[in-house]
Amino acid sequence: MPKKLLRTYLPWLEKIRHQPTLQQLGSLLHAPNIWSCNRHRVSGGVSVGLFSAFVPIPFQMLLAAVLAILFRVNLPISVALVWISNPITMAPLFYFCYWVGTQVLGVAENPVRFALSIEWLSNVLITIWQPFLLGCFLVGSICALLGNLLTRLAWRLIVLHRLDERRQKRHPSQP
């Protein structure tokens, strides 16, 4: 099962409970469904993590954790996938989101250099916030949907492959 593979790579429950950013959630971390590794919880965790990765706020991991608890999906996967938008990938991802927003709204694209500073937030973001936030929402939603569907498909294919292997072991002469 894919569960065994996931459990080898996912961090231990006690290690996650002692993370400083997640300790603010307190006893909510004790819910068994947010630690479950089944197809629905994992694919939901992928969706929450991918969507949260495109939300342009600090502490995206905390947002992913709160959403994982609210939607009762796999918390470790949700929090781990937020790191798709890391300091190295953040500028290209957010520029792409801005570009998508300009295309959807039909507005002209301004040459923008992304920088995480108060000056940039007060001077540049105020002029591009509509296409930027719309693009972040659209790209995040599409990535969440595709991530969910691809996770379910991969899970199903792995299960079918393992069933076929078992069938071959029981009856080696049958194709």
C-alpha positions as CSV (number, residue, x, y, z in Angstrom):
1,M,0.0,0.0,0.0
2,P,1.1,3.6,-0.5
3,K,0.6,4.1,3.2
4,K,3.8,2.2,4.1
5,L,5.8,4.4,1.7
6,L,4.3,7.6,3.1
7,R,4.8,6.5,6.7
8,T,8.5,6.0,6.1
9,Y,9.0,9.6,4.9
10,L,6.5,11.5,7.1
11,P,7.8,12.8,10.4
12,W,6.7,11.2,13.6
13,L,3.7,12.6,15.4
14,E,5.6,13.6,18.5
15,K,8.2,15.5,16.5
16,I,5.5,17.5,14.8
17,R,3.7,18.3,18.0
18,H,6.8,19.9,19.4
19,Q,7.3,22.3,16.4
20,P,7.1,25.8,17.8
21,T,4.8,27.1,15.0
22,L,2.4,24.3,15.4
23,Q,2.2,24.3,19.2
24,Q,-0.2,27.2,18.9
25,L,-2.8,24.7,17.7
26,G,-2.6,22.9,21.1
27,S,-4.9,19.9,21.5
28,L,-6.2,20.2,17.9
29,L,-3.1,18.2,16.9
30,H,-4.4,15.2,18.7
31,A,-7.2,14.5,16.2
32,P,-6.5,11.1,14.7
33,N,-7.9,11.9,11.3
34,I,-5.3,14.5,10.5
35,W,-2.6,11.9,10.9
36,S,-4.4,9.2,8.8
37,C,-2.7,8.0,5.6
38,N,-5.6,6.9,3.4
39,R,-6.4,8.0,-0.1
40,H,-8.9,10.7,0.8
41,R,-6.8,12.3,3.7
42,V,-3.6,12.3,1.7
43,S,-5.1,13.7,-1.5
44,G,-6.9,16.4,0.6
45,G,-3.6,17.2,2.3
46,V,-2.0,17.6,-1.1
47,S,-4.8,20.0,-2.1
48,V,-4.5,22.1,1.1
49,G,-0.7,22.2,0.9
50,L,-0.6,23.2,-2.8
51,F,-3.3,25.9,-2.3
52,S,-1.5,27.3,0.8
53,A,1.8,27.4,-1.1
54,F,0.3,30.1,-3.4
55,V,-1.2,32.3,-0.7
56,P,1.1,35.3,-0.5
57,I,1.3,35.6,3.2
58,P,4.0,34.9,5.8
59,F,3.6,31.7,7.9
60,Q,2.0,29.6,5.1
61,M,2.8,26.5,7.2
62,L,0.5,27.7,9.9
63,L,-2.3,28.4,7.4
64,A,-1.8,24.9,5.9
65,A,-2.0,23.3,9.4
66,V,-5.2,25.2,10.3
67,L,-6.8,24.3,7.0
68,A,-5.7,20.7,7.4
69,I,-7.4,20.5,10.8
70,L,-10.5,22.3,9.5
71,F,-10.9,20.0,6.5
72,R,-9.7,16.9,8.4
73,V,-6.9,16.0,5.9
74,N,-3.4,14.8,6.4
75,L,-1.5,17.5,8.3
76,P,2.2,16.5,7.6
77,I,1.6,16.5,3.8
78,S,-0.2,19.8,3.9
79,V,2.6,21.5,5.8
80,A,5.3,19.9,3.7
81,L,3.9,20.9,0.4
82,V,3.8,24.6,1.4
83,W,7.6,24.5,0.8
84,I,7.0,24.5,-2.9
85,S,7.0,28.3,-2.5
86,N,10.3,28.7,-0.8
87,P,12.8,31.7,-0.9
88,I,14.3,30.3,-4.1
89,T,11.0,29.6,-6.0
90,M,8.9,32.4,-4.6
91,A,9.7,35.1,-7.1
92,P,9.1,33.0,-10.2
93,L,5.9,31.5,-8.8
94,F,4.5,34.8,-7.8
95,Y,5.4,36.4,-11.0
96,F,3.6,33.6,-12.9
97,C,0.6,34.2,-10.7
98,Y,0.7,37.9,-11.5
99,W,1.0,37.1,-15.2
100,V,-2.0,34.8,-15.0
101,G,-4.0,37.5,-13.2
102,T,-3.2,40.1,-15.9
103,Q,-4.3,37.7,-18.6
104,V,-7.6,36.9,-16.9
105,L,-8.3,40.5,-16.1
106,G,-7.1,41.7,-19.5
107,V,-4.9,44.4,-18.1
108,A,-1.4,45.4,-19.2
109,E,1.5,43.8,-17.5
110,N,3.8,46.2,-15.6
111,P,7.5,45.2,-15.3
112,V,7.7,44.1,-11.7
113,R,10.6,42.9,-9.6
114,F,9.4,41.0,-6.5
115,A,11.1,41.8,-3.3
116,L,10.0,41.0,0.3
117,S,10.4,44.4,1.9
118,I,8.1,47.1,3.4
119,E,9.0,49.5,0.6
120,W,8.0,47.0,-2.1
121,L,4.8,46.2,-0.3
122,S,3.8,49.9,0.1
123,N,4.9,51.1,-3.4
124,V,4.6,48.2,-5.9
125,L,2.1,45.8,-4.5
126,I,-0.5,48.6,-4.2
127,T,-0.5,49.0,-8.0
128,I,-0.6,45.3,-8.9
129,W,-2.7,43.7,-6.1
130,Q,-5.7,42.8,-8.1
131,P,-4.1,40.7,-10.9
132,F,-1.6,39.4,-8.4
133,L,-4.1,38.1,-5.8
134,L,-6.5,36.8,-8.5
135,G,-3.6,34.9,-10.2
136,C,-2.5,33.5,-6.8
137,F,-6.1,32.3,-6.1
138,L,-6.5,30.8,-9.6
139,V,-3.1,29.1,-9.8
140,G,-3.5,27.8,-6.2
141,S,-6.9,26.4,-6.9
142,I,-5.9,24.7,-10.1
143,C,-2.8,23.2,-8.5
144,A,-4.9,22.0,-5.6
145,L,-7.4,20.4,-7.9
146,L,-4.8,18.8,-10.1
147,G,-2.7,17.6,-7.1
148,N,-5.8,16.0,-5.6
149,L,-6.7,14.2,-8.8
150,L,-3.2,13.1,-9.6
151,T,-2.7,11.8,-6.0
152,R,-5.9,9.8,-6.2
153,L,-4.9,8.4,-9.6
154,A,-1.4,7.5,-8.5
155,W,-2.8,5.9,-5.3
156,R,-5.3,3.9,-7.4
157,L,-2.6,2.8,-9.9
158,I,-0.3,1.7,-7.1
159,V,-3.1,-0.3,-5.4
160,L,-4.0,-2.0,-8.7
161,H,-0.4,-2.8,-9.5
162,R,0.0,-4.4,-6.0
163,L,-3.2,-6.4,-6.5
164,D,-1.9,-7.6,-9.9
165,E,1.4,-8.7,-8.3
166,R,-0.4,-10.6,-5.6
167,R,-2.6,-12.3,-8.3
168,Q,0.5,-13.2,-10.2
169,K,2.1,-14.8,-7.1
170,R,-1.0,-16.9,-6.4
171,H,-1.5,-18.0,-10.0
172,P,1.8,-17.7,-11.9
173,S,0.6,-19.3,-15.1
174,Q,-2.2,-16.8,-15.7
175,P,-1.4,-13.5,-17.5
